[in-house]
């Protein structure tokens, strides 16, 4: 995941410098506009969706071929999500896989 390296606020705009991994940079390719910067931790993705293979209205349905093509081995039953309003469009961000989603955290 990208991390904010620095930011500079001028008037009503913010200039962000991001640190990204090579695979994230490859996703961007030559895109210089219409890029969304969204947080992905569970405190922001506060809505939980139920996944499934049967067509119930409260489930998010994802085709098996789509999961296989994106190397998702197992679909979790409950996944964190949020809908973001950006530039007049609505975007659904779903965290399909998370290492600490079901693991207890001891501090």
Secondary structure as UniProt FT lines:
FT   STRAND          3..10
FT   TURN            11..12
FT   STRAND          13..19
FT   HELIX           22..28
FT   TURN            29..30
FT   TURN            42..44
FT   STRAND          47..51
FT   TURN            57..58
FT   STRAND          59..60
FT   HELIX           64..69
FT   TURN            70..71
FT   STRAND          78..86
FT   TURN            87..88
FT   STRAND          89..95
FT   TURN            99..100
//
